[in-house]
Amino acid sequence: MFNLLMNWMRDNKILPQISDTERQALEEDQRQTLAWLDTVANASAVLFWTCDVQGQTDWVNRRWLAFTGRSLAEELGQAWMEGIHPDDRKRYEESFLQALKGPDPYSMEFRLRHVSGDYRWVLDKGIPRHDADGHDIGDNGYGLDLTAIQSD
């Protein structure tokens, strides 16, 4: 797919003509960068997530999936909120939806169901994310397992 896009862009004079060697070097750089980002996102003890501008979760890292014991498909959209403690869910939803309307980072604490079945306190922090042109494309965030931190 990447090659098709690059060829189309070059044919339509969107990209300057580059040699196959230069193209291969760019592709290798991109492959290495993606591998590095994958390692950073998944080697951390932090529960990373991203959502679109409507607040629909579109990605969580492997640590998140290990914490909840659920699949990626089960966590997408707003399905992950099923794991929020019933006493915290309404407050979280209201705070999160309000935070999505603004440009500022946000932070909140709530209980999230752990793979063990217990609810654990999580500190959730989010910040708006933008594309290369500065357009709002959603939020990046992370959760810290406060229960684990307090017991260490």
C-alpha positions as CSV (number, residue, x, y, z in Angstrom):
1,M,0.0,0.0,0.0
2,F,2.8,2.4,0.9
3,N,4.5,1.8,-2.5
4,L,1.3,2.4,-4.4
5,L,0.8,5.7,-2.5
6,M,4.4,6.8,-3.1
7,N,4.2,5.9,-6.8
8,W,0.9,7.9,-7.2
9,M,2.3,10.9,-5.4
10,R,5.5,10.8,-7.5
11,D,3.5,10.4,-10.8
12,N,1.3,13.3,-9.8
13,K,4.3,15.5,-9.0
14,I,3.4,15.6,-5.3
15,L,6.7,14.1,-4.4
16,P,10.0,14.8,-6.2
17,Q,11.5,12.1,-8.2
18,I,13.6,9.9,-6.0
19,S,15.7,6.9,-6.9
20,D,14.7,3.3,-5.9
21,T,17.6,3.3,-3.4
22,E,16.4,6.5,-1.8
23,R,12.8,5.2,-1.7
24,Q,14.0,1.9,-0.1
25,A,16.0,3.9,2.5
26,L,12.9,6.0,3.3
27,E,10.8,2.8,3.6
28,E,13.4,1.2,5.9
29,D,13.5,4.3,8.1
30,Q,9.7,4.2,8.3
31,R,9.7,0.5,9.2
32,Q,12.3,1.1,11.9
33,T,10.5,4.1,13.4
34,L,7.2,2.1,13.5
35,A,9.0,-0.8,15.3
36,W,10.6,1.6,17.8
37,L,7.2,3.3,18.5
38,D,5.6,-0.2,19.0
39,T,8.3,-1.1,21.5
40,V,7.9,2.2,23.4
41,A,4.1,1.9,23.5
42,N,4.0,-1.7,24.5
43,A,7.1,-2.1,26.8
44,S,5.8,0.5,29.2
45,A,3.9,-0.3,32.4
46,V,1.5,2.4,31.5
47,L,-1.9,1.8,30.0
48,F,-1.8,3.8,26.7
49,W,-4.8,4.7,24.6
50,T,-5.9,7.0,21.8
51,C,-9.4,8.1,20.7
52,D,-10.9,10.1,17.9
53,V,-12.5,13.5,18.1
54,Q,-15.8,11.9,19.2
55,G,-14.1,10.2,22.1
56,Q,-14.3,6.7,20.5
57,T,-11.3,4.7,21.6
58,D,-9.4,3.5,18.5
59,W,-6.3,1.9,20.0
60,V,-5.0,0.6,23.4
61,N,-1.6,-0.9,24.0
62,R,-0.9,-4.5,25.0
63,R,-0.4,-3.5,28.6
64,W,-4.0,-2.2,28.6
65,L,-5.2,-5.5,27.2
66,A,-3.2,-7.5,29.8
67,F,-4.6,-5.3,32.6
68,T,-8.2,-5.8,31.5
69,G,-7.9,-9.3,30.1
70,R,-10.0,-8.3,27.1
71,S,-9.3,-8.2,23.4
72,L,-8.7,-5.1,21.4
73,A,-12.1,-5.5,19.7
74,E,-13.7,-5.5,23.2
75,E,-12.0,-2.3,24.1
76,L,-12.7,-0.2,21.0
77,G,-15.3,2.6,20.8
78,Q,-16.8,3.1,24.2
79,A,-17.0,-0.6,25.0
80,W,-13.9,-0.3,27.3
81,M,-16.1,1.8,29.7
82,E,-17.9,-1.3,30.6
83,G,-14.9,-2.0,32.9
84,I,-15.3,1.3,34.9
85,H,-16.8,0.7,38.3
86,P,-20.6,1.5,38.2
87,D,-20.2,4.2,40.9
88,D,-17.6,6.0,38.8
89,R,-18.9,5.6,35.3
90,K,-21.3,8.5,35.1
91,R,-18.8,10.9,36.6
92,Y,-16.1,9.7,34.2
93,E,-18.3,10.0,31.1
94,E,-19.4,13.5,32.0
95,S,-15.8,14.6,32.8
96,F,-14.4,13.0,29.7
97,L,-17.0,14.4,27.3
98,Q,-16.4,17.9,28.8
99,A,-12.6,17.5,28.4
100,L,-13.0,16.5,24.8
101,K,-14.5,19.9,24.1
102,G,-11.4,21.8,25.2
103,P,-7.8,22.2,24.2
104,D,-6.3,21.5,27.6
105,P,-4.9,18.3,29.1
106,Y,-7.1,16.5,31.6
107,S,-6.8,14.1,34.5
108,M,-9.2,12.0,36.5
109,E,-9.3,9.0,38.8
110,F,-11.7,6.1,38.6
111,R,-11.8,2.4,39.3
112,L,-11.3,0.0,36.4
113,R,-11.9,-3.7,36.4
114,H,-8.6,-5.7,36.4
115,V,-8.2,-9.1,34.8
116,S,-8.4,-10.5,38.4
117,G,-12.0,-9.3,38.6
118,D,-11.0,-6.7,41.2
119,Y,-11.5,-3.0,40.6
120,R,-8.2,-1.0,40.8
121,W,-7.8,2.7,41.0
122,V,-6.4,4.3,37.8
123,L,-5.2,7.8,37.2
124,D,-6.2,8.6,33.6
125,K,-4.6,11.5,31.8
126,G,-5.3,12.7,28.3
127,I,-4.1,15.4,25.9
128,P,-5.4,16.5,22.6
129,R,-3.5,15.2,19.6
130,H,-3.1,16.9,16.2
131,D,-2.1,15.9,12.7
132,A,1.0,17.3,10.9
133,D,-1.2,20.3,9.9
134,G,-2.4,21.1,13.4
135,H,-5.9,19.7,13.0
136,D,-7.5,18.1,16.1
137,I,-7.7,14.3,15.5
138,G,-8.5,13.1,19.0
139,D,-6.7,12.5,22.2
140,N,-3.7,10.5,23.4
141,G,-3.8,9.3,27.0
142,Y,-2.5,6.9,29.6
143,G,-3.6,5.3,32.7
144,L,-1.5,4.6,35.8
145,D,-2.5,1.7,38.1
146,L,-2.6,3.6,41.4
147,T,-3.5,0.4,43.3
148,A,-0.3,-1.2,42.2
149,I,1.8,1.9,42.9
150,Q,0.3,2.2,46.4
151,S,1.0,-1.4,47.2
152,D,4.7,-1.3,46.2
